[in-house]
Amino acid sequence: MKISCNVLDRQYRMFESEYDAAALRVLKSGWYILGNEVKQFEEEFGKHMNAKYCVGLNSGLDALILSVRALGIGEGDEVIVQANTYIATVLGITENGATPVYVEPDEYFNIDADKIEEKITDKTKAVMVVHLYGQASRMDRIMEVADRHGLPVIEDCAQSHESCFQGKKTGTFGKIGCFSFYPTKNMGAFGDAGCVVTEDADLAGKIRMMRNYGSRVKYHNEIEGVNSRLDEMQAALLRVKLSHMDEITNERYVLGKRYYDGIRNPKIIKPETLAGVNHVYHQFVIRCAERDALHDYLEENGIQTQIHYPIPPHLAECYAWQGYRKGDFPITEEYASTVLSLPLYTGMKKEEQDYVIEILNGFRGEV
Ligand SMILES: *Cc1c(COP(=O)(O)O)cnc(C)c1O
């Protein structure tokens, strides 16, 4: 059997006629940028998130970049962020000229909430929290520390659609929540898309202006903006997906739980879930001391896996100027050399998953 990391057409086929109708509606409307679909989507997603404002954008990266910028954070400022994240999180900071200050992750792959305070200086301007792999971070402790120091929290929710901490959705704890709708995300579009949600009218207004060349009124450019508009087609398709998020999220949870219950191999460390959190399994990430051997063994058996992420940002080539070395963040580096993401996607069949579990349990390794 051949198992890919992702089979994206299955999530299309699940609600095929609804997507077709939405796409045709846009094509025939004669209006393709910043129209009724985007307006409706922003209203619906905001309501769904229980957030006052939602601003549709071109991508998750733009959501991060514009959030940091709208908060007035730039050169000379520091932003606290976990060390084991995707490069986009850190780019949200460095694209604005600010400096990322890294914190090691906890055993759930999220920022270690107990190690934030020691990194706060008089240059710290925000805390960026990433709910990695689909599980909410320890938001009670994080908010307590950030509030005590008067620091805004920016949430990177690119992987955590619908994940909650103590019943409250990720993206609604901090000053602003940043979402990606990249096709492989839990709420994926059919192209690039993203958004922010916030309770802050000023912040929402600023980002709304920034996304369209810095103008509220056409050709009246109040600030130096960018082009980061969510288009009508993606908005229309996302409205369909949003209406099915309960079902989509539940399916991923069931798939994650089946992996968790089915994998019984002492060489494999399974991902644990923090108490009070619902894991939405954007990725099902196992750890293995013989990771590379396990990867090759799975490959030989037709199973594709991925590594999220092999090189942490502090060791990335593009950030050599930050001056970090191997060994500076040992937990992060240990994760980078042991993590492996198993295939898990909308529409994955039971027999496909059973096969992955059977092969995994048959891994004997080198010793
Ligand atoms: C995907 C992702 C992003 C960026 O989203 P894009 O829409 O691809 O720009 C940011 N942060 C994390 C954690 C992600 O996984």
The ligand as an SDF file (V2000), in Angstrom:
LIG
                    3D

 15 15  0  0  0  0  0  0  0  0999 V2000
    1.7310   27.4930    7.9550 C   0  0  0  0  0  0  0  0  0  0  0  0
    2.2350   28.2770    9.1010 C   0  0  0  0  0  0  0  0  0  0  0  0
    2.4090   29.6660    9.0310 C   0  0  0  0  0  0  0  0  0  0  0  0
    2.3080   30.4540    7.7670 C   0  0  0  0  0  0  0  0  0  0  0  0
    1.1260   30.3470    7.0690 O   0  0  0  0  0  0  0  0  0  0  0  0
    1.0950   30.6470    5.4930 P   0  0  0  0  0  0  0  0  0  0  0  0
   -0.3510   30.7810    5.2030 O   0  0  0  0  0  0  0  0  0  0  0  0
    1.7460   29.5010    4.8090 O   0  0  0  0  0  0  0  0  0  0  0  0
    1.8240   31.9240    5.2530 O   0  0  0  0  0  0  0  0  0  0  0  0
    2.7870   30.3330   10.1720 C   0  0  0  0  0  0  0  0  0  0  0  0
    3.0110   29.6780   11.3280 N   0  0  0  0  0  0  0  0  0  0  0  0
    2.8760   28.3510   11.4420 C   0  0  0  0  0  0  0  0  0  0  0  0
    3.1140   27.6980   12.7580 C   0  0  0  0  0  0  0  0  0  0  0  0
    2.4990   27.6000   10.3220 C   0  0  0  0  0  0  0  0  0  0  0  0
    2.3820   26.2740   10.4440 O   0  0  0  0  0  0  0  0  0  0  0  0
  1  2  1  0
  2  3  1  0
  2 14  2  0
  3  4  1  0
  3 10  2  0
  4  5  1  0
  5  6  1  0
  6  7  2  0
  6  8  1  0
  6  9  1  0
 10 11  1  0
 11 12  2  0
 12 13  1  0
 12 14  1  0
 14 15  1  0
M  END
$$$$
